[in-house]
Amino acid sequence: MSRPLAGKRALITGSSQGVGLATAHLFAQQGAEVILHGNQTLAQAEQAARDIGSNALGALKADLSAPGAGRGLYEAALERAHGRIDILVNNAGIHWATPLDASDTEWDNLWATTLQVNLMAVADLCRAALPGMVAAGGGSIINIASRAGYRGEDREHMAYGASKGAVLSLTKTIARQWGADGIYAYALAPGWIDTRMGPQAEADRERARAEIPIGDLAQPGEIAAMCAFLASGACRSATGSCIDINGASYVR
Ligand code: NAD
């Protein structure tokens, strides 16, 4: 396998499972040194770091639903990375239901936590990353958003769609404002992916497949492949764009 990421160091949030785990493995295979991250699933991230071997610089624990945790995670990752991170993949996310008939307290809490994990932590991580990347002459930020960010979501997941829409705007601002400093920022907008966040019951999977023209959910490795391609710098001019990965289930 070619090693287009050789010499680069990457922090991948939510890399204990799903898309983040696949991305950590692929980045390492392509030569990057990776820092993994987990929360309740830290043990899985630690196991993944052992599986990856010498290209893993460790696994860090951080609960991104806690205000300020994004900055703390980045600072800890910088230490592991000996002061230089070239690639930040903001992948951790939650897909919580926020139904209209929730109690006011539940509604407030569900929205606040969704925005905290899916948006504020991403903003905090980008804020922590930018000065060092600029000082080092550049870096890449890849934010995993969602088709829901521009299409909208179902009734039960208004907060999720809103959080991902905001991530798209955040990514574009970084690309436009820090491009001259060598910062490249991309958003990915997947439809259903075959992970724990995706549909689990066979009937739900069948319904999901039926609305996807190519007839299947995306595999985590497909999202990882796009992350690796973008992180390689092979197409820097795509900075600021949002890449659809949804089997043509929603074509803009
Ligand atoms: P997943 O549930 O397997 O992984 C989510 C990751 O986020 C896990 O590693 C988890 O530990 C981490 N995470 C969640 N809450 C956290 C918290 N409070 N603190 C720290 N980490 C936390 O799902 P996935 O499909 O791998 O999700 C990866 C990304 O892809 C997410 O941003 C998600 O919104 C996005 N996405 C997923 C789908 C899908 O169908 N699975 C579709 C579109 C976008």
Boltz pocket constraint, residues with backbone or C-beta under 6 A from the ligand:
constraints:
  - pocket:
      binder: B
      contacts: [[A, 13], [A, 14], [A, 15], [A, 16], [A, 17], [A, 18], [A, 19], [A, 20], [A, 37], [A, 38], [A, 39], [A, 40], [A, 41], [A, 62], [A, 63], [A, 64], [A, 65], [A, 90], [A, 91], [A, 92], [A, 93], [A, 94], [A, 95], [A, 117], [A, 144], [A, 145], [A, 146], [A, 147], [A, 189], [A, 190], [A, 191], [A, 192], [A, 193], [A, 194], [A, 195], [A, 196], [A, 197], [A, 198], [A, 199]]
      max_distance: 6.0
